[in-house]
Amino acid sequence: NLEMVEAERHAVVNTSTPHYCLSFSPRKSITKRMSKHKVAILREEGTNGDREMAAAFFTAGFEPWDVAMSDLERGRTSLESFRGIALCGGFANRDIFDSAKGWAGKIRFNPELREMFKLFRRRQDVFSLGVCNGCQLEALLGWVPWLGLPEMEQPRFIRNKSRKFESRWVRVRIEKSPSVFLSGMEGSILGVNVAHGEGLVHFPDSKYLDLAVKENLISMVYVNSHGESTEAYPFNPNGSVKGIAGFSSQDGRHLALMPHPERSFLKWQWAWMPEHW
């Protein structure tokens, strides 16, 4: 019976094809906008994701500036003149002291830098995006999910459960959160690159995990082929509880993500995509 055979074939395809979903209509590039917010594409020795990040922000209609930490240290520029900063991925200071700890230490133990970053984070007219190494940095600085937690209670990112560096294409689901970056994207299931060895979120005090869930500060989760949040490898490359892939700040202006959206903002960068997209 050919109709039954065809129906069974479609059933097999539908259950084995990765589940993707768009809850929004993508907009065209706005690179020709005349008035653009300045964004510091911040890098440290060992950063390797700054060019992709600059391209993504430029395509989205911003004015990206290449800013090295040494520029801030030597007074060649300041965060004061920027509306946003992007903390890029890579291996800052070769991650010798664990991921992003050298980068965080440079800020925390330099009085001028510490004050500069503190003032930027407390401004009400700015935003930040931390990706991979930058995500680990925002956690170590105490920028997400809340500002001002005791240091020993601050959520942070530690070594993957696999004990290996994981570089692969995964699926993530955009969660309900205050994030200005992800506004209107709730429920979308998208493909994205990951490349990290320390992406397992660690809550020294579990009460903050419950609070992050309650306040909708978990902005993105890893999902399996059915679109369900998962802790199972390899759908979840690091084993984070509840599939956590990133956090938003309470005011939505600061976002920290372990995946690399700047490496997959163009369609040809996708490892796989539904044909009708």
PLY file of the C-alpha trace (Angstrom):
ply
format ascii 1.0
element vertex 277
property float x
property float y
property float z
element edge 276
property int vertex1
property int vertex2
end_header
0.00 0.00 0.00
1.95 3.00 -1.31
0.05 5.61 0.75
0.87 3.78 4.01
4.53 3.41 3.03
4.74 7.13 2.22
3.08 8.04 5.53
5.55 5.87 7.46
8.46 7.44 5.60
7.28 10.94 6.54
6.83 9.84 10.16
10.44 8.61 10.28
11.74 11.84 8.70
9.74 14.02 11.09
11.04 12.24 14.19
14.69 12.10 13.07
15.00 15.64 11.66
16.31 18.13 14.22
13.56 20.38 15.54
14.01 24.05 14.64
11.52 26.87 15.21
11.30 30.60 14.48
8.95 32.59 16.71
9.76 35.88 14.96
10.24 37.30 11.46
13.91 38.14 10.77
14.50 41.71 9.65
16.79 42.95 6.93
20.23 44.33 7.75
20.24 47.99 8.79
23.90 48.77 8.10
22.96 52.00 6.25
21.41 53.61 9.32
22.95 57.06 9.74
22.80 57.36 13.54
24.58 54.42 15.15
25.39 53.54 18.73
29.10 52.98 19.38
29.99 49.51 20.65
33.41 48.58 22.04
34.44 45.18 20.70
36.64 44.37 23.66
39.54 41.95 23.41
42.42 40.74 25.53
45.59 38.87 24.65
44.32 35.49 23.39
40.87 36.69 22.24
39.94 35.22 18.85
36.26 36.09 18.29
36.50 39.86 17.92
36.31 40.08 14.11
33.14 37.98 13.90
31.64 40.00 16.74
32.44 43.30 15.02
30.88 42.03 11.78
27.70 40.95 13.59
27.26 44.30 15.35
28.00 46.22 12.13
25.41 44.18 10.23
22.87 44.88 12.99
23.34 48.63 12.55
25.88 49.55 15.22
29.24 51.29 15.02
31.80 48.75 16.27
35.17 49.91 17.61
38.16 47.64 18.07
39.23 48.15 21.71
42.06 46.21 23.34
42.42 46.05 27.10
45.76 47.81 26.69
43.89 50.77 25.15
41.92 51.11 28.39
44.97 50.53 30.60
47.01 53.22 28.86
44.19 55.77 28.65
43.92 55.75 24.85
40.15 55.38 25.20
37.53 54.83 27.90
34.26 52.93 28.19
32.58 56.24 28.99
32.10 57.08 25.30
30.39 53.78 24.39
26.75 52.72 24.61
27.64 49.04 24.52
30.51 46.61 24.98
30.95 43.13 23.54
33.21 40.85 25.57
34.52 38.41 22.99
35.35 34.72 22.98
38.76 33.10 22.90
41.42 32.17 25.44
42.27 35.37 27.30
45.77 35.10 28.77
45.72 31.48 27.52
43.19 30.68 30.30
46.16 29.72 32.48
44.30 30.57 35.70
41.05 28.98 34.42
38.84 30.53 31.78
38.77 34.34 31.87
40.30 34.52 35.36
43.35 36.39 34.12
41.11 38.83 32.27
38.90 39.30 35.32
41.96 39.76 37.55
43.33 42.49 35.29
40.09 44.43 35.84
39.51 43.64 39.50
43.05 44.38 40.71
43.65 47.54 38.67
41.93 50.42 40.53
41.37 52.54 37.40
39.99 49.66 35.34
37.89 48.41 38.23
36.26 51.81 38.63
35.75 52.20 34.85
33.95 48.86 34.54
31.98 49.48 37.73
30.70 52.83 36.44
29.81 51.34 33.06
27.85 48.47 34.60
25.84 50.86 36.78
24.86 53.16 33.91
21.21 53.01 32.84
21.80 53.80 29.14
24.19 51.00 28.16
24.27 47.28 27.37
26.81 44.46 27.25
27.10 41.09 25.54
29.52 38.49 26.87
30.13 35.45 24.65
32.05 32.31 25.71
35.22 33.74 27.32
33.27 36.99 27.70
30.41 35.09 29.36
32.85 33.58 31.85
34.26 37.07 32.43
30.84 38.61 33.14
30.18 35.86 35.67
33.55 36.38 37.38
32.93 40.14 37.52
29.51 39.50 39.05
27.57 41.23 36.24
25.03 38.44 35.71
22.50 37.24 36.73
22.54 39.79 39.61
24.85 42.60 40.54
26.46 42.54 43.97
26.29 38.91 45.07
28.92 37.82 47.60
31.92 36.50 45.68
31.70 32.98 47.11
28.01 32.73 46.06
28.40 34.09 42.53
27.38 31.58 39.78
30.28 30.86 37.41
31.37 28.47 34.68
33.63 25.48 35.31
35.04 22.51 33.41
32.71 20.54 31.11
31.42 17.21 32.41
33.07 15.54 29.42
36.44 16.86 30.69
37.13 17.89 27.08
37.06 20.98 24.93
33.78 20.84 22.99
33.53 22.43 19.55
30.30 21.49 17.81
26.98 22.63 16.31
24.15 22.49 18.85
20.55 23.62 19.23
19.35 26.18 21.73
15.92 27.47 22.75
15.35 31.12 23.54
13.64 31.43 26.92
11.40 34.11 28.36
13.73 36.67 29.93
14.14 40.46 30.29
16.97 40.49 27.69
16.80 43.34 25.18
18.89 41.20 22.81
16.34 38.37 22.72
13.11 40.38 22.93
10.45 38.83 20.70
12.44 35.63 20.14
10.98 33.56 23.01
10.33 29.97 21.96
12.68 30.01 18.96
14.87 26.93 18.53
18.02 27.75 16.62
21.35 26.25 15.70
24.55 27.76 17.02
28.25 27.01 17.43
29.87 26.23 20.76
33.60 26.06 21.46
34.55 25.84 25.12
36.15 23.65 27.75
34.57 25.33 30.78
30.90 25.95 30.10
29.30 24.03 32.97
27.39 26.54 35.09
28.12 26.15 38.81
25.91 27.52 41.57
27.82 27.51 44.88
24.45 28.07 46.56
21.51 26.26 44.93
19.04 28.88 46.13
20.31 31.16 43.36
19.44 28.55 40.74
15.86 28.53 42.01
15.84 32.33 42.05
17.19 32.54 38.48
14.37 30.26 37.33
11.78 32.24 39.28
12.96 35.59 37.88
13.29 34.26 34.28
16.98 35.14 34.13
17.94 31.95 32.27
17.92 33.39 28.75
18.86 30.36 26.66
18.98 26.56 27.10
20.45 23.63 25.17
17.80 21.35 23.69
17.63 17.85 22.20
16.30 16.95 18.74
12.73 17.32 20.01
13.27 20.85 21.29
13.30 19.87 24.97
15.82 21.37 27.40
18.42 18.75 28.26
21.47 17.93 30.34
22.31 14.96 28.08
25.55 14.90 26.09
26.18 15.79 23.28
23.02 17.90 22.88
24.23 19.76 25.96
28.00 20.07 25.38
28.93 20.81 29.00
26.24 19.21 31.20
24.86 22.42 32.74
21.86 21.90 35.02
18.53 22.58 33.27
20.48 22.98 30.02
21.52 26.52 30.94
23.41 28.23 28.11
23.23 31.85 29.26
21.95 34.47 31.68
20.30 37.86 31.43
20.61 40.60 34.02
17.46 41.67 35.85
17.16 44.85 33.80
17.73 42.97 30.53
20.63 45.14 29.39
23.39 42.62 30.05
23.52 39.18 28.44
26.08 36.41 28.94
26.06 33.36 26.62
28.38 30.37 26.29
27.37 29.68 22.62
28.73 31.84 19.77
25.84 33.60 17.95
28.36 35.86 16.18
29.61 32.76 14.33
26.20 31.90 12.94
24.38 35.17 12.19
24.70 34.60 8.42
22.82 31.72 6.81
25.86 30.26 5.05
27.52 29.81 8.47
24.88 27.28 9.55
25.84 23.62 9.56
22.20 22.73 8.85
19.00 24.69 8.31
15.41 23.78 7.34
15.07 24.15 3.57
12.16 26.60 3.74
14.32 29.01 5.78
0 1
1 2
2 3
3 4
4 5
5 6
6 7
7 8
8 9
9 10
10 11
11 12
12 13
13 14
14 15
15 16
16 17
17 18
18 19
19 20
20 21
21 22
22 23
23 24
24 25
25 26
26 27
27 28
28 29
29 30
30 31
31 32
32 33
33 34
34 35
35 36
36 37
37 38
38 39
39 40
40 41
41 42
42 43
43 44
44 45
45 46
46 47
47 48
48 49
49 50
50 51
51 52
52 53
53 54
54 55
55 56
56 57
57 58
58 59
59 60
60 61
61 62
62 63
63 64
64 65
65 66
66 67
67 68
68 69
69 70
70 71
71 72
72 73
73 74
74 75
75 76
76 77
77 78
78 79
79 80
80 81
81 82
82 83
83 84
84 85
85 86
86 87
87 88
88 89
89 90
90 91
91 92
92 93
93 94
94 95
95 96
96 97
97 98
98 99
99 100
100 101
101 102
102 103
103 104
104 105
105 106
106 107
107 108
108 109
109 110
110 111
111 112
112 113
113 114
114 115
115 116
116 117
117 118
118 119
119 120
120 121
121 122
122 123
123 124
124 125
125 126
126 127
127 128
128 129
129 130
130 131
131 132
132 133
133 134
134 135
135 136
136 137
137 138
138 139
139 140
140 141
141 142
142 143
143 144
144 145
145 146
146 147
147 148
148 149
149 150
150 151
151 152
152 153
153 154
154 155
155 156
156 157
157 158
158 159
159 160
160 161
161 162
162 163
163 164
164 165
165 166
166 167
167 168
168 169
169 170
170 171
171 172
172 173
173 174
174 175
175 176
176 177
177 178
178 179
179 180
180 181
181 182
182 183
183 184
184 185
185 186
186 187
187 188
188 189
189 190
190 191
191 192
192 193
193 194
194 195
195 196
196 197
197 198
198 199
199 200
200 201
201 202
202 203
203 204
204 205
205 206
206 207
207 208
208 209
209 210
210 211
211 212
212 213
213 214
214 215
215 216
216 217
217 218
218 219
219 220
220 221
221 222
222 223
223 224
224 225
225 226
226 227
227 228
228 229
229 230
230 231
231 232
232 233
233 234
234 235
235 236
236 237
237 238
238 239
239 240
240 241
241 242
242 243
243 244
244 245
245 246
246 247
247 248
248 249
249 250
250 251
251 252
252 253
253 254
254 255
255 256
256 257
257 258
258 259
259 260
260 261
261 262
262 263
263 264
264 265
265 266
266 267
267 268
268 269
269 270
270 271
271 272
272 273
273 274
274 275
275 276
